[in-house]
Amino acid sequence: MANKEKGEFTLLAGDEQWTLRLTTNGCCELEEKTGKTIGDIVAGINRSSMVALRWFLWACLQDKHGAVFTEKNVRKVGEVIDAAGGLHGTLMQINKFIRENMNPDAVDGKGG
């Protein structure tokens, strides 16, 4: 079960639940892999970028599920997105996670 005090969030994907937590190291890895800031990634998610969504979700899964979602099998994150309702269903959950855990300006894509 996700611990909200630690910034954790439960993503529902079909019959599975995944605990999301965006750590400092997760943010750094995300920025290193994409060449974009966390604010740029969130802005991309808000523009319905599937690539941004998949990499963001990958970074959020690293804290609790890094052994399952390695860099080499990032495509597995796409399966989670599909099970969570595709773009629309996943965005609804991710946007709630972002609002609960990030600077409000980052949600609007103004920085991060």
C-alpha positions in Angstrom: 0.0 0.0 0.0 1.3 3.5 -0.9 2.4 5.8 1.9 1.2 9.3 0.9 3.5 10.9 3.5 6.5 9.5 1.5 5.0 10.8 -1.7 3.9 7.4 -2.8 0.8 6.8 -5.1 -1.0 3.6 -6.1 -1.4 3.3 -9.9 -4.2 0.9 -10.8 -3.5 -1.0 -14.0 -6.1 -3.8 -14.6 -5.8 -6.3 -11.8 -2.4 -5.0 -10.7 -1.4 -2.1 -8.4 1.9 -0.4 -8.7 3.4 2.0 -6.2 4.8 5.2 -7.7 7.3 7.4 -6.0 9.4 10.0 -7.8 12.7 10.2 -6.0 15.6 12.6 -6.6 17.5 9.8 -8.2 14.5 8.9 -10.3 14.3 12.5 -11.5 18.0 12.6 -12.3 17.8 9.3 -14.3 14.7 10.6 -16.1 16.5 13.8 -17.1 19.7 12.0 -18.1 17.8 9.5 -20.3 15.5 12.0 -22.0 17.8 15.1 -22.1 14.8 17.1 -20.7 14.0 18.7 -17.3 11.3 17.2 -15.1 9.2 20.3 -15.9 9.6 19.7 -19.7 8.6 16.0 -19.2 5.5 17.1 -17.2 4.7 19.6 -19.9 5.0 16.8 -22.5 2.6 14.6 -20.4 0.1 17.5 -20.4 0.4 17.7 -24.2 -0.4 13.9 -24.3 3.2 12.8 -25.2 3.2 9.0 -24.9 7.0 9.0 -24.8 7.1 11.5 -21.9 4.4 9.6 -20.1 6.2 6.2 -20.5 9.6 7.6 -19.3 7.9 9.5 -16.4 6.1 6.4 -15.3 9.3 4.4 -15.7 11.1 6.8 -13.3 8.2 6.7 -10.8 8.3 2.9 -10.8 12.1 2.7 -10.0 11.9 3.2 -6.3 9.6 0.2 -5.6 9.7 -1.8 -8.8 13.1 -1.1 -10.4 13.9 -4.8 -10.7 10.7 -5.3 -12.9 11.0 -2.1 -14.9 14.6 -1.9 -16.0 16.0 0.5 -18.6 16.3 -2.5 -21.0 12.6 -3.3 -20.7 11.1 0.1 -20.6 8.5 -1.2 -23.1 7.0 -3.1 -20.2 5.8 0.3 -18.9 3.7 0.6 -22.0 1.9 -2.6 -21.0 1.1 -0.9 -17.6 -0.2 2.2 -19.5 -2.4 0.0 -21.6 -3.7 -1.9 -18.6 -4.4 1.4 -16.7 -6.7 2.6 -19.5 -4.3 3.8 -22.2 -3.4 7.4 -22.5 -6.7 8.8 -20.9 -6.9 6.4 -18.0 -3.2 6.7 -17.1 -3.2 10.5 -17.5 -6.1 10.8 -15.0 -4.1 8.9 -12.4 -0.7 10.5 -13.2 -2.1 14.0 -13.0 -3.5 13.2 -9.6 0.0 11.9 -8.5 1.7 15.0 -9.9 -0.8 17.4 -8.1 -0.2 15.5 -4.8 3.6 15.5 -5.1 5.0 18.3 -7.2 5.4 22.0 -7.4 2.1 23.5 -8.8 4.1 25.3 -11.5 5.5 22.0 -12.7 1.9 20.7 -13.3 1.3 23.6 -15.6 4.6 23.0 -17.4 6.1 26.3 -16.1 9.1 24.7 -14.4 10.1 22.1 -12.1 
